[in-house]
Amino acid sequence: DGVTEVLAHRRENLQDRFIEIPCSEDYNSHKRFEGCTPRKCGRGVTDAVITREEAERIRRIAERGLSLGGSDGGASILDLHSGALSLGKHFVNLYRYFGDKIQDIFTEEDFALYRDVRQRIQQRIAQAFGINSSAMYLTKPTFFSRINNTEAKTTHDEYWHPHVDKVTYGSFDYTSLLYLSDYSEDFGGGRFVFMDAGSNKTIEPQAGRVSFFTSGSENLHRVEKVHWGTRYAITISFTCNPDHGIGDPVLT
């Protein structure tokens, strides 16, 4: 598929890998926040922030939530913040749909783990880009994804198209992905691909691996189609604009 360089191999244990790249001009068309809006751009991968065991616990949260719904196509999402859950060809609000029964599905411990993982990823991104983590705000959408090889039924299922997060979601400044399953063991295909001029750089997911990057056009990317098995991940995104910030999900 034109992948010329693997940034992170499956079974590698990466303490830290960071590649700085020139920033695009995307940030200039948005309000700048000194000490947060990217002036240093790039992409990083680490296996040293979240343990495999923590990733497996997080995946079980995703599995429980997604077992209540699921898309007719190959890509299902669960957003613990807004409550959005894929159901058939549409989305429902998990919290409205299940009401008080939600406490039978998720626990306070689940949400505490989610919050802890989010904080550690936020700190790692801040460290890599030389900014203060308190200047970053969680933003939406932040969601679990479950992808298999079922044929797409709606445009929401077509996850494989190249895209730029800052263009798709103006609020995004920093994007991260925590992988919750293993490439070549749990699923085939489904690698994450940065599409650079003249070459592609790819990341092979494994449970506990975190990839993160500035959200502008300097990081055009796509996900390969999943050919077999099931790929779980969580996308956690950050903004520098407090007006676009959201709180951590809570069990109401």
Order of alpha helices (4+ residues) and beta strands (2+ residues): beta-beta-beta-alpha-beta-beta-beta-beta-alpha-alpha-alpha-beta-alpha-beta-beta-beta-beta-beta-beta-beta-beta
